[in-house]
């Protein structure tokens, strides 16, 4: 059986906790620590949360962006790969055209030299 993380720490969330801690508020650090201590647990959704403060349930914000980020990264990577392939193909075609032009020029020069020497 394969274990799947229910919680993945995002850099911006860690930075938010650091910023709050630098101001003396350690609540976010404690919240993230409690999430990371049980990364495989299923956390309740915000709808099931009885938190009157309106904050999302533990782990939800960490998870809610994951699929979106994955899709964006995949689309960007595919786009970059396609652009690189197009650039490589264009460069190869240009090199082939240059070789063909050079060969044609050599043939013309050689033929003109041989016809002028005769």
Backbone as CSV, one residue per row, in Angstrom:
resi,resn,N_x,N_y,N_z,CA_x,CA_y,CA_z,C_x,C_y,C_z
1,UNK,0.832,-1.179,0.000,0.000,0.000,0.000,0.879,1.246,0.000
2,UNK,0.515,2.202,-0.800,1.307,3.414,-0.952,0.713,4.531,-0.092
3,UNK,1.554,5.189,0.680,1.082,6.299,1.511,1.109,7.586,0.707
4,UNK,0.080,8.401,0.886,-0.013,9.673,0.184,-0.091,10.777,1.229
5,UNK,0.729,11.797,1.026,0.709,12.923,1.948,-0.614,13.672,1.847
6,UNK,-1.223,13.977,2.992,-2.410,14.822,3.020,-2.002,16.286,3.139
7,UNK,-0.795,16.517,3.604,-0.313,17.876,3.830,1.047,18.023,3.164
8,UNK,1.191,19.118,2.428,2.474,19.442,1.808,2.785,20.887,2.167
9,UNK,3.919,21.121,2.795,4.289,22.470,3.196,4.694,23.284,1.973
10,UNK,4.091,24.424,1.819,4.407,25.346,0.724,5.311,26.457,1.267
11,UNK,6.241,26.912,0.439,7.194,27.934,0.869,6.504,29.190,1.387
12,UNK,5.469,29.638,0.689,4.820,30.879,1.100,4.160,30.726,2.469
13,UNK,3.669,29.511,2.788,3.049,29.311,4.088,4.101,29.301,5.194
14,UNK,5.236,28.686,4.906,6.331,28.702,5.879,6.787,30.131,6.113
15,UNK,6.863,30.918,5.040,7.292,32.305,5.172,6.280,33.114,5.986
16,UNK,4.981,32.831,5.781,3.956,33.528,6.575,4.124,33.207,8.060
17,UNK,4.424,31.955,8.369,4.626,31.557,9.764,5.877,32.218,10.336
18,UNK,6.926,32.299,9.538,8.169,32.950,9.984,7.914,34.428,10.253
19,UNK,7.212,35.089,9.324,6.921,36.513,9.485,6.116,36.772,10.757
20,UNK,5.104,35.923,10.998,4.287,36.071,12.203,5.120,35.818,13.456
21,UNK,5.988,34.803,13.397,6.823,34.474,14.559,7.795,35.600,14.876
22,UNK,8.307,36.248,13.837,9.216,37.377,14.065,8.506,38.531,14.768
23,UNK,7.182,38.569,14.644,6.389,39.610,15.322,5.861,39.115,16.674
24,UNK,6.277,37.908,17.066,5.878,37.374,18.353,4.641,36.493,18.336
25,UNK,4.036,36.275,17.173,2.821,35.443,17.062,3.239,34.056,16.564
26,UNK,3.178,33.072,17.457,3.629,31.725,17.124,2.468,30.784,16.780
27,UNK,1.238,31.321,16.671,0.073,30.476,16.373,0.226,29.748,15.040
28,UNK,0.676,30.452,14.013,0.802,29.835,12.679,1.898,28.772,12.691
29,UNK,2.981,29.024,13.410,4.056,28.027,13.528,3.514,26.774,14.200
30,UNK,2.732,26.959,15.280,2.150,25.807,15.977,1.179,25.045,15.070
31,UNK,0.361,25.798,14.307,-0.611,25.162,13.409,0.103,24.328,12.344
32,UNK,1.123,24.903,11.719,1.863,24.178,10.683,2.592,22.981,11.296
33,UNK,3.163,23.169,12.476,3.844,22.057,13.144,2.874,20.914,13.411
34,UNK,1.658,21.238,13.868,0.691,20.169,14.135,0.296,19.447,12.852
35,UNK,0.221,20.177,11.749,-0.098,19.538,10.466,1.030,18.618,10.010
36,UNK,2.254,19.113,10.132,3.397,18.347,9.635,3.736,17.146,10.512
37,UNK,3.264,17.148,11.750,3.504,16.001,12.623,2.668,14.794,12.210
38,UNK,1.579,15.034,11.454,0.707,13.949,10.985,0.419,14.157,9.496
39,UNK,1.422,14.031,8.648,1.234,14.366,7.229,0.340,13.399,6.461
40,UNK,0.060,12.220,7.031,-0.746,11.236,6.311,-2.203,11.218,6.776
41,UNK,-2.525,11.991,7.811,-3.900,12.023,8.322,-4.809,12.773,7.350
42,UNK,-6.072,12.379,7.322,-7.067,13.116,6.551,-7.581,14.243,7.425
43,UNK,-7.449,15.473,6.928,-7.901,16.625,7.684,-9.302,16.997,7.229
44,UNK,-10.138,17.478,8.127,-11.504,17.843,7.744,-11.505,19.048,6.810
45,UNK,-12.561,19.157,6.016,-12.661,20.294,5.099,-13.122,21.524,5.864
46,UNK,-13.078,22.682,5.206,-13.494,23.931,5.853,-14.976,23.884,6.192
47,UNK,-15.767,23.192,5.372,-17.201,23.096,5.632,-17.444,22.341,6.933
48,UNK,-16.603,21.374,7.232,-16.779,20.580,8.438,-16.141,21.247,9.651
49,UNK,-15.409,22.323,9.408,-14.692,22.983,10.492,-15.664,23.746,11.377
50,UNK,-15.458,23.658,12.682,-16.287,24.434,13.592,-15.518,25.644,14.095
51,UNK,-14.480,26.011,13.369,-13.653,27.146,13.733,-14.418,28.431,13.426
52,UNK,-14.780,29.167,14.448,-15.581,30.382,14.273,-14.767,31.530,13.693
53,UNK,-13.460,31.388,13.662,-12.625,32.485,13.164,-12.679,32.602,11.654
54,UNK,-13.231,31.601,10.968,-13.297,31.643,9.511,-12.050,31.115,8.845
55,UNK,-11.085,30.675,9.650,-9.865,30.107,9.069,-10.184,28.760,8.446
56,UNK,-9.398,28.390,7.470,-9.607,27.092,6.836,-9.206,25.994,7.804
57,UNK,-9.743,24.825,7.566,-9.415,23.675,8.399,-7.942,23.342,8.215
58,UNK,-7.330,22.704,9.202,-5.918,22.353,9.079,-5.648,21.566,7.803
59,UNK,-4.665,21.996,7.051,-4.269,21.275,5.852,-5.004,21.681,4.607
60,UNK,-6.164,22.316,4.719,-6.939,22.599,3.508,-6.244,23.588,2.593
61,UNK,-5.746,24.683,3.155,-5.070,25.671,2.322,-3.805,25.077,1.715
62,UNK,-3.145,24.227,2.480,-1.949,23.577,1.961,-2.287,22.697,0.762
63,UNK,-3.462,22.056,0.805,-3.845,21.128,-0.245,-4.550,21.802,-1.410
64,UNK,-5.281,22.882,-1.148,-6.140,23.448,-2.169,-5.363,23.958,-3.376
65,UNK,-4.140,24.383,-3.180,-3.365,24.902,-4.298,-2.567,23.821,-5.022
66,UNK,-2.407,22.681,-4.415,-1.565,21.648,-5.007,-1.980,21.240,-6.419
67,UNK,-3.236,20.879,-6.682,-3.599,20.470,-8.040,-3.447,21.609,-9.051
68,UNK,-3.778,22.825,-8.638,-3.653,23.969,-9.540,-2.188,24.194,-9.896
69,UNK,-1.335,24.140,-8.896,0.090,24.356,-9.140,0.637,23.262,-10.050
70,UNK,0.225,22.036,-9.818,0.688,20.923,-10.656,0.270,21.138,-12.105
71,UNK,-0.988,21.528,-12.325,-1.472,21.752,-13.691,-0.698,22.885,-14.354
72,UNK,-0.499,23.979,-13.632,0.232,25.121,-14.194,1.660,24.720,-14.536
73,UNK,2.308,24.006,-13.635,3.691,23.587,-13.896,3.759,22.658,-15.105
74,UNK,2.821,21.720,-15.197,2.812,20.794,-16.332,2.602,21.555,-17.639
75,UNK,1.651,22.490,-17.653,1.394,23.262,-18.870,2.612,24.094,-19.257
76,UNK,3.249,24.718,-18.285,4.437,25.527,-18.567,5.571,24.653,-19.088
77,UNK,5.785,23.506,-18.459,6.858,22.606,-18.903,6.590,22.120,-20.323
78,UNK,5.354,21.730,-20.604,5.018,21.283,-21.964,5.244,22.417,-22.956
79,UNK,4.831,23.627,-22.595,5.051,24.781,-23.473,6.520,25.023,-23.740
80,UNK,7.336,24.951,-22.714,8.775,25.157,-22.883,9.378,24.066,-23.750
81,UNK,8.974,22.830,-23.531,9.492,21.715,-24.338,9.119,21.909,-25.812
82,UNK,7.877,22.301,-26.071,7.441,22.528,-27.455,8.255,23.656,-28.085
83,UNK,8.470,24.731,-27.359,9.254,25.852,-27.891,10.688,25.417,-28.181
84,UNK,11.282,24.650,-27.275,12.654,24.172,-27.489,12.721,23.278,-28.724
85,UNK,11.748,22.398,-28.881,11.722,21.520,-30.061,11.602,22.349,-31.330
86,UNK,10.726,23.348,-31.333,10.564,24.202,-32.516,11.862,24.934,-32.828
87,UNK,12.515,25.475,-31.816,13.781,26.191,-32.029,14.840,25.249,-32.590
88,UNK,14.935,24.043,-32.053,15.922,23.073,-32.546,15.638,22.717,-33.998
89,UNK,14.380,22.491,-34.335,14.024,22.161,-35.716,14.371,23.312,-36.650
90,UNK,14.062,24.550,-36.241,14.386,25.721,-37.073,15.889,25.845,-37.264
91,UNK,16.654,25.653,-36.209,18.122,25.739,-36.317,18.650,24.653,-37.250
92,UNK,18.141,23.441,-37.136,18.583,22.351,-38.012,18.242,22.668,-39.465
93,UNK,17.049,23.182,-39.722,16.657,23.536,-41.093,17.562,24.642,-41.629
94,UNK,17.868,25.634,-40.816,18.765,26.713,-41.255,20.147,26.164,-41.572
95,UNK,20.658,25.269,-40.747,21.980,24.673,-41.005,21.956,23.882,-42.307
96,UNK,20.902,23.114,-42.537,20.789,22.342,-43.778,20.739,23.278,-44.980
97,UNK,19.975,24.365,-44.880,19.900,25.330,-45.982,21.257,25.980,-46.253
98,UNK,21.985,26.302,-45.206,23.323,26.885,-45.380,24.236,25.890,-46.078
99,UNK,24.188,24.622,-45.679,25.021,23.595,-46.321,24.653,23.458,-47.795
100,UNK,23.357,23.457,-48.098,22.909,23.340,-49.492,23.400,24.531,-50.305
101,UNK,23.282,25.732,-49.766,23.742,26.934,-50.479,25.246,26.875,-50.705
102,UNK,25.999,26.468,-49.706,27.460,26.366,-49.850,27.812,25.346,-50.925
103,UNK,27.138,24.195,-50.934,27.401,23.174,-51.952,27.068,23.716,-53.346
104,UNK,25.962,24.424,-53.483,25.588,24.995,-54.782,26.626,26.015,-55.242
105,UNK,27.072,26.858,-54.329,28.099,27.851,-54.676,29.386,27.156,-55.089
106,UNK,29.781,26.120,-54.377,31.003,25.376,-54.738,30.845,24.758,-56.122
107,UNK,29.695,24.160,-56.396,29.469,23.541,-57.701,29.532,24.605,-58.799
108,UNK,28.943,25.759,-58.582,28.951,26.835,-59.578,30.375,27.327,-59.798
109,UNK,31.115,27.539,-58.705,32.495,28.031,-58.825,33.331,26.994,-59.556
110,UNK,33.249,25.735,-59.175,34.037,24.686,-59.815,33.661,24.576,-61.275
111,UNK,32.385,24.651,-61.578,31.974,24.538,-62.975,32.411,25.742,-63.780
112,UNK,32.383,26.902,-63.215,32.837,28.082,-63.965,34.355,28.041,-64.158
113,UNK,35.081,27.530,-63.164,36.545,27.416,-63.307,36.892,26.381,-64.366
114,UNK,36.175,25.289,-64.364,36.497,24.270,-65.362,36.091,24.708,-66.747
115,UNK,35.035,25.479,-66.899,34.645,25.945,-68.228,35.553,27.087,-68.693
116,UNK,36.080,27.878,-67.787,36.972,28.957,-68.192,38.377,28.445,-68.485
117,UNK,38.790,27.328,-67.882,40.112,26.786,-68.148,40.132,25.979,-69.450
118,UNK,38.973,25.606,-69.958,38.954,24.839,-71.187,39.013,25.669,-72.387
